[in-house]
Amino acid sequence: MSKSQSQPQSTEIAEMEDNTEIQSSVFSEDDLRGVQSFDDAVRLAQQQFGDVVSVSDEIGDGFAVLSTDEKALLVGVPCLALEWQFYPGDYGDKGFVSVRLVARMPGGVMGKYIINDGSTGV
């Protein structure tokens, strides 16, 4: 972000012809222009709104869905399947399973994941 930080603009609300309210930006053009990285954007949001939290901590249960490629991260890692559910699939009579699991990742960090799979093996 730029070194000269401008104060956030006051929020103004305009009204359109159909009485729809439109809120102006809470950020100045200088603030937005100064965002050069993801970390800059986080700092700007923190300045305006306070602490930035992970949406998975606020909404849902904290388990992240792994993509097909990300499933490889679990090879050789101790995992515990907490629950699994079978669902009908979109391709004929073949369904898929959704597995909620925890994993002891390298360094002792715990991962909380959801794996969805409809192939012949996970």
GROMACS elastic network, one bead per residue, 0.5 to 0.9 nm:
[ bonds ]
;  ai    aj funct       b0    kb
    1     4     6  0.85091   500
    1     5     6  0.80820   500
    1    31     6  0.73386   500
    1    32     6  0.85670   500
    1    33     6  0.80362   500
    1    35     6  0.50749   500
    1    36     6  0.62333   500
    1    37     6  0.81147   500
    1    40     6  0.56270   500
    1    41     6  0.82885   500
    1    43     6  0.87047   500
    1    44     6  0.83228   500
    2     5     6  0.64970   500
    2    30     6  0.80301   500
    2    31     6  0.75761   500
    2    33     6  0.82962   500
    2    35     6  0.77975   500
    2    36     6  0.88970   500
    3    34     6  0.86472   500
    4    30     6  0.87528   500
    4    31     6  0.89953   500
    5     8     6  0.89743   500
    5    30     6  0.76902   500
    5    31     6  0.67007   500
    5    34     6  0.87425   500
    6     9     6  0.85913   500
    6    27     6  0.88086   500
    6    28     6  0.69627   500
    6    30     6  0.68610   500
    6    31     6  0.65893   500
    7    10     6  0.89268   500
    7    27     6  0.80075   500
    7    28     6  0.73300   500
    7    31     6  0.84374   500
    8    11     6  0.86854   500
    8    25     6  0.88133   500
    8    26     6  0.57610   500
    8    28     6  0.56744   500
    8    31     6  0.79315   500
    8    47     6  0.89821   500
    8    48     6  0.71905   500
    9    12     6  0.85076   500
    9    24     6  0.87872   500
    9    25     6  0.73482   500
    9    26     6  0.52789   500
    9    27     6  0.56918   500
    9    28     6  0.56933   500
   10    24     6  0.85493   500
   10    25     6  0.83510   500
   10    26     6  0.62516   500
   10    27     6  0.84632   500
   11    23     6  0.67012   500
   11    24     6  0.58517   500
   11    25     6  0.65691   500
   11    26     6  0.55045   500
   11    27     6  0.88422   500
   12    22     6  0.83229   500
   12    23     6  0.58205   500
   12    24     6  0.53964   500
   12    25     6  0.80035   500
   12    26     6  0.85008   500
   13    21     6  0.63106   500
   13    22     6  0.55176   500
   13    24     6  0.62279   500
   14    20     6  0.83492   500
   14    21     6  0.56832   500
   14    22     6  0.51718   500
   14    23     6  0.63890   500
   14    24     6  0.76835   500
   15    18     6  0.79058   500
   15    19     6  0.55391   500
   15    20     6  0.56713   500
   15    22     6  0.61467   500
   15    23     6  0.88155   500
   16    19     6  0.51799   500
   16    20     6  0.52904   500
   16    21     6  0.63725   500
   16    22     6  0.74173   500
   17    20     6  0.73012   500
   18    21     6  0.88502   500
   23    26     6  0.86197   500
   24    27     6  0.87751   500
   25    28     6  0.73440   500
   26    48     6  0.79181   500
   27    30     6  0.81191   500
   27    31     6  0.61037   500
   27    32     6  0.66273   500
   27    44     6  0.86282   500
   27    48     6  0.81106   500
   28    31     6  0.51624   500
   28    32     6  0.64329   500
   28    33     6  0.85801   500
   29    32     6  0.51504   500
   29    33     6  0.59428   500
   29    34     6  0.84438   500
   30    33     6  0.50238   500
   30    34     6  0.60239   500
   30    35     6  0.89216   500
   31    34     6  0.51335   500
   31    35     6  0.67880   500
   31    44     6  0.75544   500
   32    35     6  0.54933   500
   32    36     6  0.89262   500
   32    41     6  0.84288   500
   32    44     6  0.85611   500
   33    36     6  0.77995   500
   34    40     6  0.78630   500
   34    41     6  0.89565   500
   35    38     6  0.77051   500
   35    39     6  0.84564   500
   35    40     6  0.52482   500
   35    41     6  0.57298   500
   35    44     6  0.79728   500
   36    39     6  0.82921   500
   36    40     6  0.62343   500
   36    41     6  0.77959   500
   37    40     6  0.51190   500
   37    41     6  0.65273   500
   37    42     6  0.88481   500
   38    41     6  0.50934   500
   38    42     6  0.63424   500
   38    43     6  0.87496   500
   39    42     6  0.50179   500
   39    43     6  0.62023   500
   39    44     6  0.85862   500
   40    43     6  0.51426   500
   40    44     6  0.61724   500
   40    45     6  0.86381   500
   41    44     6  0.50606   500
   41    45     6  0.61486   500
   41    46     6  0.85660   500
   42    45     6  0.51093   500
   42    46     6  0.61115   500
   42    47     6  0.86201   500
   42    52     6  0.72640   500
   43    46     6  0.50301   500
   43    47     6  0.61608   500
   43    48     6  0.86839   500
   43    52     6  0.89234   500
   44    47     6  0.51384   500
   44    48     6  0.63510   500
   44    49     6  0.85403   500
   45    48     6  0.51749   500
   45    49     6  0.57043   500
   45    50     6  0.71183   500
   45    51     6  0.81703   500
   45    52     6  0.71850   500
   46    49     6  0.52473   500
   46    51     6  0.54380   500
   46    52     6  0.60684   500
   47    50     6  0.59651   500
   47    51     6  0.84973   500
   49    52     6  0.77402   500
   53    56     6  0.85683   500
   53    57     6  0.71897   500
   53    58     6  0.74485   500
   54    57     6  0.53272   500
   54    58     6  0.67021   500
   54    59     6  0.87130   500
   55    58     6  0.50884   500
   55    59     6  0.56812   500
   55    60     6  0.81749   500
   55    62     6  0.85962   500
   56    59     6  0.52725   500
   56    60     6  0.58821   500
   56    61     6  0.67799   500
   56    63     6  0.73160   500
   56    64     6  0.76593   500
   57    60     6  0.69974   500
   57    61     6  0.69210   500
   57    62     6  0.53567   500
   57    63     6  0.89969   500
   58    61     6  0.81272   500
   58    62     6  0.81215   500
   59    62     6  0.77419   500
   60    63     6  0.76796   500
   61    64     6  0.87538   500
   62   112     6  0.69504   500
   62   113     6  0.84298   500
   63   100     6  0.75792   500
   63   101     6  0.83428   500
   63   102     6  0.86525   500
   63   111     6  0.81165   500
   63   114     6  0.62333   500
   64   111     6  0.86244   500
   64   112     6  0.63592   500
   64   114     6  0.58091   500
   64   115     6  0.87117   500
   65   100     6  0.89082   500
   65   112     6  0.88475   500
   65   113     6  0.57048   500
   65   115     6  0.60533   500
   65   116     6  0.77478   500
   66    69     6  0.78209   500
   66    70     6  0.54555   500
   66    71     6  0.60306   500
   66   113     6  0.65018   500
   66   114     6  0.61055   500
   66   115     6  0.57069   500
   66   116     6  0.78123   500
   67    70     6  0.50610   500
   67    71     6  0.64567   500
   67   115     6  0.77731   500
   67   116     6  0.83695   500
   68    71     6  0.55844   500
   68    72     6  0.78961   500
   68   115     6  0.85090   500
   68   116     6  0.85399   500
   68   117     6  0.84220   500
   69    72     6  0.60658   500
   69    73     6  0.81824   500
   70    73     6  0.55767   500
   70    74     6  0.79721   500
   71    74     6  0.58064   500
   71    75     6  0.76896   500
   71   115     6  0.75112   500
   71   122     6  0.83157   500
   72    75     6  0.54904   500
   73    76     6  0.84178   500
   73    77     6  0.79007   500
   73   105     6  0.88177   500
   74    77     6  0.51352   500
   74    78     6  0.78585   500
   74    79     6  0.77531   500
   74   103     6  0.75532   500
   74   105     6  0.80009   500
   75    78     6  0.85908   500
   77   103     6  0.66602   500
   77   104     6  0.63747   500
   77   105     6  0.62785   500
   77   106     6  0.78288   500
   78   102     6  0.86008   500
   78   103     6  0.57330   500
   78   104     6  0.55438   500
   78   105     6  0.76087   500
   79   101     6  0.66425   500
   79   102     6  0.56643   500
   79   104     6  0.64538   500
   79   105     6  0.88329   500
   80   100     6  0.87305   500
   80   101     6  0.54870   500
   80   102     6  0.54031   500
   80   103     6  0.64027   500
   80   104     6  0.88308   500
   81    84     6  0.73858   500
   81    99     6  0.66857   500
   81   100     6  0.59873   500
   81   102     6  0.65996   500
   81   103     6  0.87387   500
   82    99     6  0.76324   500
   82   100     6  0.57029   500
   82   101     6  0.52749   500
   82   102     6  0.73358   500
   83    98     6  0.83723   500
   83    99     6  0.59192   500
   83   100     6  0.54251   500
   83   101     6  0.71329   500
   84    97     6  0.66366   500
   84    98     6  0.54950   500
   84   100     6  0.62187   500
   84   101     6  0.86936   500
   85    96     6  0.84651   500
   85    97     6  0.56027   500
   85    98     6  0.53643   500
   85    99     6  0.66613   500
   85   100     6  0.88843   500
   86    95     6  0.68801   500
   86    96     6  0.57502   500
   86    98     6  0.64159   500
   86    99     6  0.88789   500
   87    95     6  0.55544   500
   87    96     6  0.54666   500
   87    97     6  0.62102   500
   87    98     6  0.77854   500
   88    91     6  0.88237   500
   88    93     6  0.73277   500
   88    94     6  0.68960   500
   88    96     6  0.64611   500
   88    97     6  0.88703   500
   89    92     6  0.70908   500
   89    93     6  0.68885   500
   89    94     6  0.56138   500
   89    96     6  0.58797   500
   89   118     6  0.76454   500
   90    93     6  0.80627   500
   90    94     6  0.76700   500
   90    95     6  0.74216   500
   91    94     6  0.60631   500
   91    95     6  0.76676   500
   92    95     6  0.81528   500
   94   118     6  0.73641   500
   94   119     6  0.88053   500
   95   117     6  0.88253   500
   95   118     6  0.60244   500
   95   119     6  0.88683   500
   96   116     6  0.68640   500
   96   117     6  0.54161   500
   96   119     6  0.75000   500
   97   115     6  0.79556   500
   97   116     6  0.56798   500
   97   117     6  0.54707   500
   97   118     6  0.62626   500
   98   114     6  0.67099   500
   98   115     6  0.56242   500
   98   117     6  0.66173   500
   98   118     6  0.88673   500
   99   113     6  0.80991   500
   99   114     6  0.54815   500
   99   115     6  0.50878   500
   99   116     6  0.64007   500
   99   117     6  0.84398   500
  100   112     6  0.76111   500
  100   113     6  0.58715   500
  100   115     6  0.65717   500
  100   116     6  0.89489   500
  101   111     6  0.82606   500
  101   112     6  0.60206   500
  101   113     6  0.53982   500
  101   114     6  0.63024   500
  101   115     6  0.79107   500
  102   110     6  0.67372   500
  102   111     6  0.55155   500
  102   113     6  0.61787   500
  102   114     6  0.87876   500
  103   109     6  0.82563   500
  103   110     6  0.56286   500
  103   112     6  0.65318   500
  103   113     6  0.78203   500
  104   107     6  0.82584   500
  104   108     6  0.57828   500
  104   109     6  0.59943   500
  104   111     6  0.64497   500
  105   108     6  0.56400   500
  105   109     6  0.51327   500
  105   110     6  0.57490   500
  105   111     6  0.63575   500
  106   109     6  0.64114   500
  106   110     6  0.87112   500
  107   110     6  0.89631   500
  115   122     6  0.85064   500
  116   122     6  0.87071   500
  117   120     6  0.85052   500
  117   121     6  0.77065   500
  117   122     6  0.63960   500
  118   121     6  0.78603   500
  118   122     6  0.83385   500
  119   122     6  0.71409   500
